């Protein structure tokens, strides 16, 4: 999904509110996924002795 020239965009107030909320949800989900992945890598490295406590 992209936002740019020629894309279908919401025109009603409710549609715009939903679009903004979905955009924010996407950003939050990306942050949570990235944070969880980095944490898991750090824990694995610590267990393998590659990262000091």
mmCIF file of the N, C-alpha and C atoms, coordinates in Angstrom:
data_MODEL
# 
_entry.id   MODEL 
# 
loop_
_atom_site.group_PDB 
_atom_site.id 
_atom_site.type_symbol 
_atom_site.label_atom_id 
_atom_site.label_alt_id 
_atom_site.label_comp_id 
_atom_site.label_asym_id 
_atom_site.label_entity_id 
_atom_site.label_seq_id 
_atom_site.pdbx_PDB_ins_code 
_atom_site.Cartn_x 
_atom_site.Cartn_y 
_atom_site.Cartn_z 
_atom_site.occupancy 
_atom_site.B_iso_or_equiv 
_atom_site.pdbx_formal_charge 
_atom_site.auth_seq_id 
_atom_site.auth_comp_id 
_atom_site.auth_asym_id 
_atom_site.auth_atom_id 
_atom_site.pdbx_PDB_model_num 
ATOM 1   N N  . UNK A 1 1  ? 0.845   -1.175  0.000  1.00 0.00 ? 1  UNK A N  1 
ATOM 2   C CA . UNK A 1 1  ? 0.000   0.000   0.000  1.00 0.00 ? 1  UNK A CA 1 
ATOM 3   C C  . UNK A 1 1  ? 0.891   1.239   0.000  1.00 0.00 ? 1  UNK A C  1 
ATOM 4   N N  . UNK A 1 2  ? 0.597   2.139   -0.904 1.00 0.00 ? 2  UNK A N  1 
ATOM 5   C CA . UNK A 1 2  ? 1.359   3.378   -0.974 1.00 0.00 ? 2  UNK A CA 1 
ATOM 6   C C  . UNK A 1 2  ? 0.414   4.560   -0.933 1.00 0.00 ? 2  UNK A C  1 
ATOM 7   N N  . UNK A 1 3  ? 0.962   5.709   -0.674 1.00 0.00 ? 3  UNK A N  1 
ATOM 8   C CA . UNK A 1 3  ? 0.190   6.950   -0.716 1.00 0.00 ? 3  UNK A CA 1 
ATOM 9   C C  . UNK A 1 3  ? 0.899   7.852   -1.706 1.00 0.00 ? 3  UNK A C  1 
ATOM 10  N N  . UNK A 1 4  ? 0.242   8.168   -2.777 1.00 0.00 ? 4  UNK A N  1 
ATOM 11  C CA . UNK A 1 4  ? 0.890   8.994   -3.786 1.00 0.00 ? 4  UNK A CA 1 
ATOM 12  C C  . UNK A 1 4  ? -0.093  9.407   -4.862 1.00 0.00 ? 4  UNK A C  1 
ATOM 13  N N  . UNK A 1 5  ? 0.415   9.968   -5.920 1.00 0.00 ? 5  UNK A N  1 
ATOM 14  C CA . UNK A 1 5  ? -0.415  10.466  -7.011 1.00 0.00 ? 5  UNK A CA 1 
ATOM 15  C C  . UNK A 1 5  ? -1.204  9.336   -7.646 1.00 0.00 ? 5  UNK A C  1 
ATOM 16  N N  . UNK A 1 6  ? -2.501  9.518   -7.797 1.00 0.00 ? 6  UNK A N  1 
ATOM 17  C CA . UNK A 1 6  ? -3.350  8.543   -8.461 1.00 0.00 ? 6  UNK A CA 1 
ATOM 18  C C  . UNK A 1 6  ? -3.936  7.484   -7.551 1.00 0.00 ? 6  UNK A C  1 
ATOM 19  N N  . UNK A 1 7  ? -3.540  7.458   -6.281 1.00 0.00 ? 7  UNK A N  1 
ATOM 20  C CA . UNK A 1 7  ? -4.094  6.477   -5.359 1.00 0.00 ? 7  UNK A CA 1 
ATOM 21  C C  . UNK A 1 7  ? -5.498  6.891   -4.934 1.00 0.00 ? 7  UNK A C  1 
ATOM 22  N N  . UNK A 1 8  ? -6.275  5.905   -4.521 1.00 0.00 ? 8  UNK A N  1 
ATOM 23  C CA . UNK A 1 8  ? -7.608  6.170   -3.989 1.00 0.00 ? 8  UNK A CA 1 
ATOM 24  C C  . UNK A 1 8  ? -7.437  6.638   -2.547 1.00 0.00 ? 8  UNK A C  1 
ATOM 25  N N  . UNK A 1 9  ? -8.027  7.761   -2.212 1.00 0.00 ? 9  UNK A N  1 
ATOM 26  C CA . UNK A 1 9  ? -7.896  8.314   -0.863 1.00 0.00 ? 9  UNK A CA 1 
ATOM 27  C C  . UNK A 1 9  ? -9.278  8.525   -0.264 1.00 0.00 ? 9  UNK A C  1 
ATOM 28  N N  . UNK A 1 10 ? -9.380  8.422   1.066  1.00 0.00 ? 10 UNK A N  1 
ATOM 29  C CA . UNK A 1 10 ? -10.670 8.649   1.704  1.00 0.00 ? 10 UNK A CA 1 
ATOM 30  C C  . UNK A 1 10 ? -11.071 10.124  1.609  1.00 0.00 ? 10 UNK A C  1 
ATOM 31  N N  . UNK A 1 11 ? -12.364 10.354  1.420  1.00 0.00 ? 11 UNK A N  1 
ATOM 32  C CA . UNK A 1 11 ? -12.841 11.736  1.304  1.00 0.00 ? 11 UNK A CA 1 
ATOM 33  C C  . UNK A 1 11 ? -13.759 12.127  2.454  1.00 0.00 ? 11 UNK A C  1 
ATOM 34  N N  . UNK A 1 12 ? -14.318 11.153  3.163  1.00 0.00 ? 12 UNK A N  1 
ATOM 35  C CA . UNK A 1 12 ? -15.196 11.482  4.280  1.00 0.00 ? 12 UNK A CA 1 
ATOM 36  C C  . UNK A 1 12 ? -14.366 11.648  5.546  1.00 0.00 ? 12 UNK A C  1 
ATOM 37  N N  . UNK A 1 13 ? -14.921 12.321  6.516  1.00 0.00 ? 13 UNK A N  1 
ATOM 38  C CA . UNK A 1 13 ? -14.227 12.534  7.791  1.00 0.00 ? 13 UNK A CA 1 
ATOM 39  C C  . UNK A 1 13 ? -13.956 11.196  8.472  1.00 0.00 ? 13 UNK A C  1 
ATOM 40  N N  . UNK A 1 14 ? -14.955 10.320  8.509  1.00 0.00 ? 14 UNK A N  1 
ATOM 41  C CA . UNK A 1 14 ? -14.771 9.015   9.139  1.00 0.00 ? 14 UNK A CA 1 
ATOM 42  C C  . UNK A 1 14 ? -13.700 8.207   8.410  1.00 0.00 ? 14 UNK A C  1 
ATOM 43  N N  . UNK A 1 15 ? -13.714 8.241   7.103  1.00 0.00 ? 15 UNK A N  1 
ATOM 44  C CA . UNK A 1 15 ? -12.712 7.530   6.314  1.00 0.00 ? 15 UNK A CA 1 
ATOM 45  C C  . UNK A 1 15 ? -11.306 8.033   6.586  1.00 0.00 ? 15 UNK A C  1 
ATOM 46  N N  . UNK A 1 16 ? -11.165 9.329   6.718  1.00 0.00 ? 16 UNK A N  1 
ATOM 47  C CA . UNK A 1 16 ? -9.847  9.909   7.000  1.00 0.00 ? 16 UNK A CA 1 
ATOM 48  C C  . UNK A 1 16 ? -9.360  9.541   8.398  1.00 0.00 ? 16 UNK A C  1 
ATOM 49  N N  . UNK A 1 17 ? -10.277 9.538   9.359  1.00 0.00 ? 17 UNK A N  1 
ATOM 50  C CA . UNK A 1 17 ? -9.910  9.157   10.728 1.00 0.00 ? 17 UNK A CA 1 
ATOM 51  C C  . UNK A 1 17 ? -9.446  7.702   10.751 1.00 0.00 ? 17 UNK A C  1 
ATOM 52  N N  . UNK A 1 18 ? -10.192 6.825   10.074 1.00 0.00 ? 18 UNK A N  1 
ATOM 53  C CA . UNK A 1 18 ? -9.816  5.416   10.020 1.00 0.00 ? 18 UNK A CA 1 
ATOM 54  C C  . UNK A 1 18 ? -8.465  5.252   9.329  1.00 0.00 ? 18 UNK A C  1 
ATOM 55  N N  . UNK A 1 19 ? -8.229  5.998   8.262  1.00 0.00 ? 19 UNK A N  1 
ATOM 56  C CA . UNK A 1 19 ? -6.949  5.909   7.544  1.00 0.00 ? 19 UNK A CA 1 
ATOM 57  C C  . UNK A 1 19 ? -5.786  6.329   8.434  1.00 0.00 ? 19 UNK A C  1 
ATOM 58  N N  . UNK A 1 20 ? -5.965  7.393   9.197  1.00 0.00 ? 20 UNK A N  1 
ATOM 59  C CA . UNK A 1 20 ? -4.902  7.855   10.101 1.00 0.00 ? 20 UNK A CA 1 
ATOM 60  C C  . UNK A 1 20 ? -4.641  6.813   11.191 1.00 0.00 ? 20 UNK A C  1 
ATOM 61  N N  . UNK A 1 21 ? -5.713  6.263   11.758 1.00 0.00 ? 21 UNK A N  1 
ATOM 62  C CA . UNK A 1 21 ? -5.550  5.255   12.805 1.00 0.00 ? 21 UNK A CA 1 
ATOM 63  C C  . UNK A 1 21 ? -4.863  4.003   12.267 1.00 0.00 ? 21 UNK A C  1 
ATOM 64  N N  . UNK A 1 22 ? -5.202  3.593   11.060 1.00 0.00 ? 22 UNK A N  1 
ATOM 65  C CA . UNK A 1 22 ? -4.543  2.430   10.458 1.00 0.00 ? 22 UNK A CA 1 
ATOM 66  C C  . UNK A 1 22 ? -3.065  2.722   10.181 1.00 0.00 ? 22 UNK A C  1 
ATOM 67  N N  . UNK A 1 23 ? -2.760  3.935   9.774  1.00 0.00 ? 23 UNK A N  1 
ATOM 68  C CA . UNK A 1 23 ? -1.362  4.315   9.554  1.00 0.00 ? 23 UNK A CA 1 
ATOM 69  C C  . UNK A 1 23 ? -0.567  4.268   10.844 1.00 0.00 ? 23 UNK A C  1 
ATOM 70  N N  . UNK A 1 24 ? -1.141  4.817   11.915 1.00 0.00 ? 24 UNK A N  1 
ATOM 71  C CA . UNK A 1 24 ? -0.468  4.782   13.217 1.00 0.00 ? 24 UNK A CA 1 
ATOM 72  C C  . UNK A 1 24 ? -0.300  3.354   13.718 1.00 0.00 ? 24 UNK A C  1 
ATOM 73  N N  . UNK A 1 25 ? -1.314  2.526   13.511 1.00 0.00 ? 25 UNK A N  1 
ATOM 74  C CA . UNK A 1 25 ? -1.225  1.130   13.919 1.00 0.00 ? 25 UNK A CA 1 
ATOM 75  C C  . UNK A 1 25 ? -0.094  0.426   13.176 1.00 0.00 ? 25 UNK A C  1 
ATOM 76  N N  . UNK A 1 26 ? 0.066   0.724   11.911 1.00 0.00 ? 26 UNK A N  1 
ATOM 77  C CA . UNK A 1 26 ? 1.156   0.130   11.139 1.00 0.00 ? 26 UNK A CA 1 
ATOM 78  C C  . UNK A 1 26 ? 2.516   0.530   11.668 1.00 0.00 ? 26 UNK A C  1 
ATOM 79  N N  . UNK A 1 27 ? 2.672   1.798   12.021 1.00 0.00 ? 27 UNK A N  1 
ATOM 80  C CA . UNK A 1 27 ? 3.945   2.274   12.580 1.00 0.00 ? 27 UNK A CA 1 
ATOM 81  C C  . UNK A 1 27 ? 4.212   1.610   13.929 1.00 0.00 ? 27 UNK A C  1 
ATOM 82  N N  . UNK A 1 28 ? 3.192   1.506   14.766 1.00 0.00 ? 28 UNK A N  1 
ATOM 83  C CA . UNK A 1 28 ? 3.356   0.872   16.076 1.00 0.00 ? 28 UNK A CA 1 
ATOM 84  C C  . UNK A 1 28 ? 3.708   -0.606  15.941 1.00 0.00 ? 28 UNK A C  1 
ATOM 85  N N  . UNK A 1 29 ? 3.067   -1.293  15.024 1.00 0.00 ? 29 UNK A N  1 
ATOM 86  C CA . UNK A 1 29 ? 3.347   -2.715  14.829 1.00 0.00 ? 29 UNK A CA 1 
ATOM 87  C C  . UNK A 1 29 ? 4.778   -2.927  14.334 1.00 0.00 ? 29 UNK A C  1 
ATOM 88  N N  . UNK A 1 30 ? 5.243   -2.040  13.475 1.00 0.00 ? 30 UNK A N  1 
ATOM 89  C CA . UNK A 1 30 ? 6.621   -2.137  12.991 1.00 0.00 ? 30 UNK A CA 1 
ATOM 90  C C  . UNK A 1 30 ? 7.604   -1.940  14.148 1.00 0.00 ? 30 UNK A C  1 
ATOM 91  N N  . UNK A 1 31 ? 7.327   -0.981  15.009 1.00 0.00 ? 31 UNK A N  1 
ATOM 92  C CA . UNK A 1 31 ? 8.200   -0.726  16.159 1.00 0.00 ? 31 UNK A CA 1 
ATOM 93  C C  . UNK A 1 31 ? 8.230   -1.883  17.136 1.00 0.00 ? 31 UNK A C  1 
ATOM 94  N N  . UNK A 1 32 ? 7.068   -2.458  17.413 1.00 0.00 ? 32 UNK A N  1 
ATOM 95  C CA . UNK A 1 32 ? 6.999   -3.593  18.342 1.00 0.00 ? 32 UNK A CA 1 
ATOM 96  C C  . UNK A 1 32 ? 7.727   -4.803  17.762 1.00 0.00 ? 32 UNK A C  1 
ATOM 97  N N  . UNK A 1 33 ? 7.524   -5.066  16.486 1.00 0.00 ? 33 UNK A N  1 
ATOM 98  C CA . UNK A 1 33 ? 8.188   -6.198  15.841 1.00 0.00 ? 33 UNK A CA 1 
ATOM 99  C C  . UNK A 1 33 ? 9.698   -6.018  15.848 1.00 0.00 ? 33 UNK A C  1 
ATOM 100 N N  . UNK A 1 34 ? 10.166  -4.825  15.516 1.00 0.00 ? 34 UNK A N  1 
ATOM 101 C CA . UNK A 1 34 ? 11.602  -4.553  15.496 1.00 0.00 ? 34 UNK A CA 1 
ATOM 102 C C  . UNK A 1 34 ? 12.197  -4.676  16.897 1.00 0.00 ? 34 UNK A C  1 
ATOM 103 N N  . UNK A 1 35 ? 11.527  -4.113  17.875 1.00 0.00 ? 35 UNK A N  1 
ATOM 104 C CA . UNK A 1 35 ? 12.009  -4.191  19.255 1.00 0.00 ? 35 UNK A CA 1 
ATOM 105 C C  . UNK A 1 35 ? 12.083  -5.620  19.763 1.00 0.00 ? 35 UNK A C  1 
ATOM 106 N N  . UNK A 1 36 ? 11.072  -6.415  19.463 1.00 0.00 ? 36 UNK A N  1 
ATOM 107 C CA . UNK A 1 36 ? 11.059  -7.818  19.885 1.00 0.00 ? 36 UNK A CA 1 
ATOM 108 C C  . UNK A 1 36 ? 12.185  -8.608  19.229 1.00 0.00 ? 36 UNK A C  1 
ATOM 109 N N  . UNK A 1 37 ? 12.422  -8.338  17.956 1.00 0.00 ? 37 UNK A N  1 
ATOM 110 C CA . UNK A 1 37 ? 13.486  -9.038  17.234 1.00 0.00 ? 37 UNK A CA 1 
ATOM 111 C C  . UNK A 1 37 ? 14.853  -8.692  17.804 1.00 0.00 ? 37 UNK A C  1 
ATOM 112 N N  . UNK A 1 38 ? 15.108  -7.417  18.050 1.00 0.00 ? 38 UNK A N  1 
ATOM 113 C CA . UNK A 1 38 ? 16.398  -6.988  18.615 1.00 0.00 ? 38 UNK A CA 1 
ATOM 114 C C  . UNK A 1 38 ? 16.592  -7.582  20.007 1.00 0.00 ? 38 UNK A C  1 
ATOM 115 N N  . UNK A 1 39 ? 15.536  -7.587  20.803 1.00 0.00 ? 39 UNK A N  1 
ATOM 116 C CA . UNK A 1 39 ? 15.629  -8.162  22.149 1.00 0.00 ? 39 UNK A CA 1 
ATOM 117 C C  . UNK A 1 39 ? 15.974  -9.649  22.082 1.00 0.00 ? 39 UNK A C  1 
ATOM 118 N N  . UNK A 1 40 ? 15.312  -10.381 21.177 1.00 0.00 ? 40 UNK A N  1 
ATOM 119 C CA . UNK A 1 40 ? 15.566  -11.816 21.051 1.00 0.00 ? 40 UNK A CA 1 
ATOM 120 C C  . UNK A 1 40 ? 17.009  -12.084 20.608 1.00 0.00 ? 40 UNK A C  1 
ATOM 121 N N  . UNK A 1 41 ? 17.520  -11.267 19.715 1.00 0.00 ? 41 UNK A N  1 
ATOM 122 C CA . UNK A 1 41 ? 18.908  -11.419 19.270 1.00 0.00 ? 41 UNK A CA 1 
ATOM 123 C C  . UNK A 1 41 ? 19.872  -11.141 20.422 1.00 0.00 ? 41 UNK A C  1 
ATOM 124 N N  . UNK A 1 42 ? 19.580  -10.127 21.220 1.00 0.00 ? 42 UNK A N  1 
ATOM 125 C CA . UNK A 1 42 ? 20.444  -9.805  22.363 1.00 0.00 ? 42 UNK A CA 1 
ATOM 126 C C  . UNK A 1 42 ? 20.440  -10.922 23.393 1.00 0.00 ? 42 UNK A C  1 
ATOM 127 N N  . UNK A 1 43 ? 19.284  -11.503 23.661 1.00 0.00 ? 43 UNK A N  1 
ATOM 128 C CA . UNK A 1 43 ? 19.197  -12.600 24.618 1.00 0.00 ? 43 UNK A CA 1 
ATOM 129 C C  . UNK A 1 43 ? 19.971  -13.810 24.109 1.00 0.00 ? 43 UNK A C  1 
ATOM 130 N N  . UNK A 1 44 ? 19.820  -14.118 22.817 1.00 0.00 ? 44 UNK A N  1 
ATOM 131 C CA . UNK A 1 44 ? 20.542  -15.255 22.242 1.00 0.00 ? 44 UNK A CA 1 
ATOM 132 C C  . UNK A 1 44 ? 22.053  -15.026 22.292 1.00 0.00 ? 44 UNK A C  1 
ATOM 133 N N  . UNK A 1 45 ? 22.490  -13.811 22.018 1.00 0.00 ? 45 UNK A N  1 
ATOM 134 C CA . UNK A 1 45 ? 23.922  -13.503 22.066 1.00 0.00 ? 45 UNK A CA 1 
ATOM 135 C C  . UNK A 1 45 ? 24.447  -13.598 23.490 1.00 0.00 ? 45 UNK A C  1 
ATOM 136 N N  . UNK A 1 46 ? 23.640  -13.177 24.444 1.00 0.00 ? 46 UNK A N  1 
ATOM 137 C CA . UNK A 1 46 ? 24.060  -13.245 25.842 1.00 0.00 ? 46 UNK A CA 1 
ATOM 138 C C  . UNK A 1 46 ? 24.180  -14.704 26.290 1.00 0.00 ? 46 UNK A C  1 
ATOM 139 N N  . UNK A 1 47 ? 23.233  -15.531 25.888 1.00 0.00 ? 47 UNK A N  1 
ATOM 140 C CA . UNK A 1 47 ? 23.280  -16.959 26.262 1.00 0.00 ? 47 UNK A CA 1 
ATOM 141 C C  . UNK A 1 47 ? 24.477  -17.661 25.610 1.00 0.00 ? 47 UNK A C  1 
ATOM 142 N N  . UNK A 1 48 ? 24.848  -17.230 24.422 1.00 0.00 ? 48 UNK A N  1 
ATOM 143 C CA . UNK A 1 48 ? 25.984  -17.839 23.725 1.00 0.00 ? 48 UNK A CA 1 
ATOM 144 C C  . UNK A 1 48 ? 27.316  -17.298 24.217 1.00 0.00 ? 48 UNK A C  1 
ATOM 145 N N  . UNK A 1 49 ? 27.278  -16.320 25.117 1.00 0.00 ? 49 UNK A N  1 
ATOM 146 C CA . UNK A 1 49 ? 28.510  -15.757 25.663 1.00 0.00 ? 49 UNK A CA 1 
ATOM 147 C C  . UNK A 1 49 ? 29.154  -14.729 24.757 1.00 0.00 ? 49 UNK A C  1 
ATOM 148 N N  . UNK A 1 50 ? 28.426  -14.263 23.779 1.00 0.00 ? 50 UNK A N  1 
ATOM 149 C CA . UNK A 1 50 ? 28.982  -13.271 22.856 1.00 0.00 ? 50 UNK A CA 1 
ATOM 150 C C  . UNK A 1 50 ? 28.771  -11.841 23.342 1.00 0.00 ? 50 UNK A C  1 
ATOM 151 N N  . UNK A 1 51 ? 27.913  -11.694 24.336 1.00 0.00 ? 51 UNK A N  1 
ATOM 152 C CA . UNK A 1 51 ? 27.604  -10.359 24.860 1.00 0.00 ? 51 UNK A CA 1 
ATOM 153 C C  . UNK A 1 51 ? 27.653  -10.424 26.379 1.00 0.00 ? 51 UNK A C  1 
ATOM 154 N N  . UNK A 1 52 ? 28.510  -9.588  26.988 1.00 0.00 ? 52 UNK A N  1 
ATOM 155 C CA . UNK A 1 52 ? 28.591  -9.607  28.452 1.00 0.00 ? 52 UNK A CA 1 
ATOM 156 C C  . UNK A 1 52 ? 27.334  -9.022  29.090 1.00 0.00 ? 52 UNK A C  1 
ATOM 157 N N  . UNK A 1 53 ? 27.105  -9.374  30.335 1.00 0.00 ? 53 UNK A N  1 
ATOM 158 C CA . UNK A 1 53 ? 25.926  -8.856  31.042 1.00 0.00 ? 53 UNK A CA 1 
ATOM 159 C C  . UNK A 1 53 ? 26.070  -7.427  31.396 1.00 0.00 ? 53 UNK A C  1 
# 
